Amino acid sequence: GDKKIYKSVTNLKECSLQTKIEKSNEFFKQLLQESIITQKEFGYFYYKSVNSVSLGKMYLLPKIHKGLESVPGRPVISNCGSPTEKVSEFLDHHLQPLMKSGKSFLKDTNHFLQKLAKLGVLPRDAILVTADVVGLYPNILHDIGLKYLMERFNERQNKRIPTNILVEMAHFVLNNNYFEFNNEIYHQISGTAIGTKFAPPYACIFMDRVENDFLETDKFKPYI
C-alpha cells in the first residue's frame, strides 16, 4: 500500500478500542448536556461496551471498467461497527444539507439531466468540460479539509450545534481510521476513507470550495 496514506501499526495501544469509544461517548454526552440531542438519540449513539465495536475492515472494489486483466482495485475501509461509526453518522446527517447547497452539487444522472433541460439552448461557442480528481478521498489533507469544513459550518444560519464541536468530531473520525487488512493492522494517516459515512459530503464540500476558488480567477464561467 501507499506509505503516505497508510501506516502499519505495531503498538496496539495506539488503536485501543476502549479509548476510541470513550472519546466518541464524550461527544454525545456533551451534546446531551447542552440539550442538542434527546435522551433517546443519546441511547442510540452511546457505546455501552467495547465488545460492540471492532476495527474497520479494508476490501477492494475491482475497477472492471478499466479492463479485465490485471484489474486495479479501489480500496474501501468499512466503517461499520468501528469506534468512529456513530460520530461519522452524526456528521453525515448535518453535512448533507450543506453539501446539497453547493453550486455544482449533482445527486445523480437524473439530477444532471434535469439541470440540462432547464438550460435551454446553449450558445454555439459553449464548451463541454468534465474533470476528475485522481484519488480524491485519501488525498484531502486534514488541515485544509477541516479548514474548509469549519468555514462552511460557520456559514450556517442555524448554529444550534457549535461549529467547534462538529469540527472536533470530524477531526476524530479522520484521525482514528484504524483497520485490518490481510491479518495486519493499519492506520490511515492521510485523507478520509471510502467507507465512512461522512466522507461523501466532506469530499463534496471540499471540492465545492476548490472549484469556487478556481472559477473566481478564471475567465470562463459554467452554465451548469
TATAUR-V399527 format. One record per pair of residues at least 24 apart in sequence whose C-alpha atoms are under 6 Angstrom apart, sorted by sequence separation. I is the first residue (numbers start at 0). J is the second residue. D is the distance in Angstrom with one decimal. If there is no record, write none. Layout:
((I | J | D) (I | J | D))
//
This chain:
((55 | 81 | 5.6) (53 | 80 | 5.9) (54 | 81 | 5.4) (52 | 80 | 5.0) (53 | 81 | 5.1) (52 | 81 | 5.2) (52 | 82 | 5.9) (17 | 49 | 5.7) (44 | 85 | 5.7) (140 | 190 | 5.5) (139 | 190 | 4.6) (137 | 189 | 5.7) (138 | 190 | 5.0) (137 | 190 | 3.9) (136 | 190 | 5.6) (137 | 191 | 5.3) (136 | 191 | 5.3) (20 | 82 | 5.3) (19 | 82 | 5.8) (83 | 172 | 5.6) (98 | 200 | 5.4) (91 | 196 | 6.0) (91 | 197 | 4.3) (94 | 200 | 6.0) (98 | 204 | 5.7) (90 | 197 | 5.9) (88 | 196 | 5.6) (87 | 196 | 5.6) (87 | 197 | 5.2) (76 | 192 | 5.9) (78 | 194 | 5.7) (77 | 194 | 4.7) (78 | 195 | 5.0) (75 | 193 | 5.0) (76 | 194 | 5.1) (75 | 194 | 5.5) (56 | 178 | 5.2) (55 | 178 | 4.1) (56 | 179 | 5.1) (57 | 180 | 5.6) (54 | 178 | 5.0) (8 | 184 | 5.5) (8 | 185 | 5.2) (7 | 185 | 4.5) (6 | 185 | 5.4) (6 | 186 | 5.1) (5 | 186 | 5.5) (5 | 187 | 4.5) (4 | 187 | 5.6) (5 | 188 | 5.8) (4 | 188 | 5.3) (4 | 189 | 4.8))
//
